[in-house]
Amino acid sequence: MAELSGEYIYSRTRVVTVTVTYYPDIHDVRFQLALELCRLASRHKITLFIVDDSPDATVRENLQRGSEYVHVFQQDRDQYAGKGGALRQAIKMAKSRLDEDNNFPHEAGASFVDTAICFTEPEKVDLMNHIHAIVGPILAGTADVTVPSRNDELFRETYPTEQYHSESFGNMHFDLLAKHFEGFRRDGARKLDWLFGPFALHSRLAGSWLSYDGNSWDAQMVPYVRGVRTHNWRITSVPVNFRHPKEMKEQEEGDPVWTTKRLKQLNVLFDLLGAKELSVSD
């Protein structure tokens, strides 16, 4: 296999990064961060698919503007409802693009090509600087799914204090449950950063996300948990020196609206991921 150089990894036929967006107000700091995500995708020559449900078409026009690497699609609410639906729509489009570019199904005599789909939330701008590390094990054929793991010092420094503590607590809870399953111990002592959000998958596994009908954060995580548990997928944690945008910390820290959202996230995932997918009684 060819060396995993930047050009090799960022080939438009090997990796597609996907995200989902909704901005009722173009002055939202998150919209500005999404524009920066698009600029970084262009700078690194990373193909980025965005499924957007914003009411104003100007949002899509601005996200798409001036880049051959950024492709923006309006969410098909009838077929793909909610955040989970938008994720499925994005993954399906990315899979189709990768299959087309790599001549799947294979022509006679064609060699197999590993390809990857990477999901990130749009405000996690700095993740674009780490795509090569995140998808590397998949392109090298040593992993089926990768989950980036934040450097704890940068996590504590750059995130809202409340989010650092809630997500650290959630990660410890899911680690306690997952340790009972051999597939989550295969990567040695390296634990998953369950609540970070981004993940990457080998494109041949896309069907597991497309067939899962969850519409919340579980739509990102449950498919790979099921794959590891029941199909022996190889999952790998990839450490990254990720820096969260200071604009997000400034907006959210010390605001009870956001602490309430963090508690809701934990409650949803403790049920849909913890109790229903990682329970040892299953």
JOSULQUI-V378280 format. One record per pair of residues at least 4 apart in sequence whose ideal C-beta (glycine too) atoms are under 6 Angstrom apart, sorted by the first residue. I is the first residue (numbers start at 0). J is the second residue. D is the distance in Angstrom with one decimal. If there is no record, write none. Layout:
BEGIN
<<I | J | D> <I | J | D>>
END
This chain:
BEGIN
<<1 | 7 | 5.4> <3 | 7 | 5.7> <3 | 8 | 5.7> <3 | 135 | 5.5> <5 | 9 | 5.9> <8 | 131 | 4.6> <9 | 44 | 5.0> <9 | 45 | 5.6> <11 | 46 | 4.8> <12 | 100 | 3.8> <12 | 101 | 5.7> <13 | 114 | 5.4> <14 | 115 | 5.1> <14 | 134 | 5.3> <15 | 46 | 4.9> <15 | 48 | 5.8> <15 | 93 | 3.9> <15 | 96 | 5.8> <15 | 116 | 5.5> <16 | 45 | 5.5> <16 | 47 | 5.0> <16 | 117 | 4.6> <17 | 48 | 4.7> <17 | 89 | 3.8> <17 | 93 | 5.2> <17 | 118 | 5.3> <18 | 49 | 5.5> <18 | 119 | 5.6> <18 | 121 | 4.7> <19 | 50 | 5.0> <19 | 85 | 3.8> <19 | 86 | 5.7> <20 | 33 | 5.8> <20 | 49 | 5.8> <20 | 51 | 4.6> <20 | 121 | 5.2> <21 | 52 | 4.6> <21 | 53 | 5.6> <22 | 27 | 5.4> <22 | 30 | 4.4> <22 | 53 | 4.7> <22 | 58 | 5.1> <25 | 30 | 5.4> <28 | 246 | 4.8> <29 | 122 | 5.1> <32 | 122 | 4.6> <32 | 124 | 5.4> <32 | 244 | 5.7> <33 | 121 | 4.0> <35 | 124 | 4.9> <36 | 121 | 5.4> <36 | 124 | 5.0> <37 | 62 | 5.7> <37 | 69 | 4.8> <39 | 127 | 3.9> <40 | 45 | 4.6> <40 | 47 | 4.0> <40 | 68 | 5.3> <40 | 69 | 5.7> <40 | 127 | 5.9> <41 | 66 | 4.3> <41 | 68 | 5.1> <45 | 130 | 5.7> <46 | 68 | 5.4> <47 | 69 | 4.9> <48 | 70 | 5.3> <48 | 89 | 5.3> <48 | 92 | 5.5> <48 | 93 | 5.3> <49 | 62 | 5.8> <49 | 71 | 4.6> <50 | 72 | 5.3> <50 | 74 | 5.1> <50 | 85 | 4.5> <50 | 88 | 4.9> <50 | 89 | 4.4> <51 | 59 | 5.2> <51 | 71 | 5.8> <52 | 74 | 4.1> <53 | 58 | 3.8> <59 | 71 | 4.7> <62 | 71 | 4.8> <63 | 69 | 5.9> <63 | 71 | 4.3> <74 | 85 | 5.1> <75 | 79 | 5.1> <76 | 80 | 5.7> <79 | 84 | 3.4> <79 | 87 | 5.6> <79 | 88 | 4.0> <80 | 84 | 4.3> <81 | 214 | 3.5> <83 | 213 | 4.9> <83 | 214 | 3.9> <83 | 218 | 3.2> <86 | 218 | 5.3> <87 | 209 | 5.4> <90 | 116 | 5.9> <90 | 205 | 5.3> <90 | 208 | 5.1> <91 | 209 | 5.8> <93 | 116 | 4.7> <94 | 202 | 5.3> <94 | 205 | 4.2> <97 | 101 | 6.0> <97 | 114 | 4.4> <97 | 202 | 4.8> <98 | 103 | 3.9> <101 | 112 | 4.8> <102 | 106 | 5.7> <105 | 109 | 4.1> <113 | 138 | 5.1> <113 | 140 | 5.5> <114 | 202 | 4.4> <115 | 134 | 4.2> <115 | 137 | 4.3> <115 | 199 | 5.2> <116 | 200 | 5.5> <116 | 202 | 5.4> <117 | 133 | 5.9> <117 | 134 | 5.7> <117 | 199 | 4.0> <118 | 197 | 6.0> <118 | 198 | 5.8> <119 | 123 | 5.0> <119 | 126 | 4.6> <119 | 197 | 4.2> <120 | 196 | 5.2> <122 | 247 | 6.0> <124 | 244 | 5.9> <125 | 241 | 5.5> <125 | 242 | 4.9> <126 | 197 | 5.6> <129 | 133 | 5.8> <129 | 239 | 4.2> <132 | 237 | 5.6> <133 | 145 | 5.5> <133 | 147 | 5.1> <133 | 199 | 5.1> <133 | 237 | 5.3> <134 | 138 | 5.7> <134 | 199 | 5.0> <135 | 139 | 6.0> <136 | 141 | 4.8> <136 | 142 | 3.7> <136 | 145 | 5.5> <136 | 235 | 5.0> <137 | 142 | 5.4> <137 | 199 | 5.9> <137 | 201 | 5.2> <142 | 233 | 5.0> <142 | 235 | 4.1> <143 | 201 | 5.1> <143 | 232 | 4.2> <143 | 233 | 4.8> <144 | 200 | 5.1> <144 | 223 | 4.6> <144 | 232 | 5.8> <144 | 234 | 4.6> <145 | 199 | 4.7> <145 | 235 | 5.0> <145 | 237 | 5.0> <146 | 191 | 5.0> <146 | 198 | 5.0> <146 | 236 | 5.6> <147 | 197 | 5.4> <147 | 237 | 5.1> <147 | 239 | 4.6> <148 | 192 | 4.0> <148 | 236 | 4.7> <148 | 238 | 5.1> <149 | 154 | 4.2> <149 | 192 | 5.6> <149 | 195 | 5.8> <149 | 241 | 5.1> <150 | 240 | 4.9> <153 | 157 | 5.5> <153 | 240 | 6.0> <153 | 242 | 5.7> <154 | 158 | 5.8> <154 | 163 | 6.0> <155 | 163 | 5.3> <157 | 242 | 5.0> <157 | 243 | 4.1> <158 | 162 | 4.8> <158 | 163 | 4.7> <158 | 243 | 5.0> <159 | 248 | 5.3> <159 | 251 | 4.5> <159 | 252 | 3.9> <160 | 252 | 5.9> <161 | 258 | 4.9> <162 | 166 | 5.8> <165 | 261 | 4.1> <166 | 194 | 4.1> <169 | 194 | 4.8> <169 | 265 | 5.3> <170 | 193 | 5.1> <170 | 194 | 5.7> <173 | 177 | 5.8> <173 | 193 | 4.4> <174 | 190 | 5.0> <176 | 273 | 5.7> <176 | 277 | 3.8> <177 | 183 | 4.0> <177 | 277 | 5.8> <179 | 279 | 4.9> <180 | 228 | 5.7> <182 | 227 | 3.9> <186 | 235 | 5.5> <186 | 236 | 5.9> <189 | 236 | 4.5> <191 | 236 | 5.4> <200 | 204 | 5.0> <205 | 209 | 6.0> <206 | 210 | 5.9> <207 | 222 | 4.3> <207 | 226 | 5.6> <208 | 222 | 4.7> <211 | 221 | 6.0> <211 | 222 | 5.0> <213 | 217 | 4.2> <213 | 218 | 4.2> <215 | 267 | 5.5> <216 | 268 | 5.9> <217 | 221 | 4.8> <217 | 271 | 4.1> <217 | 272 | 5.8> <220 | 272 | 5.6> <221 | 276 | 5.6> <224 | 276 | 4.9> <225 | 229 | 5.7> <226 | 230 | 4.9> <226 | 232 | 3.9> <227 | 232 | 4.9> <227 | 234 | 5.1> <243 | 247 | 5.9> <247 | 251 | 5.9> <248 | 252 | 5.4> <251 | 257 | 4.3> <265 | 269 | 5.8> <267 | 271 | 5.9> <268 | 272 | 4.5> <269 | 273 | 4.6> <270 | 274 | 5.2> <271 | 275 | 5.6> <272 | 276 | 5.3> <273 | 277 | 5.3> <274 | 278 | 5.5>>
END
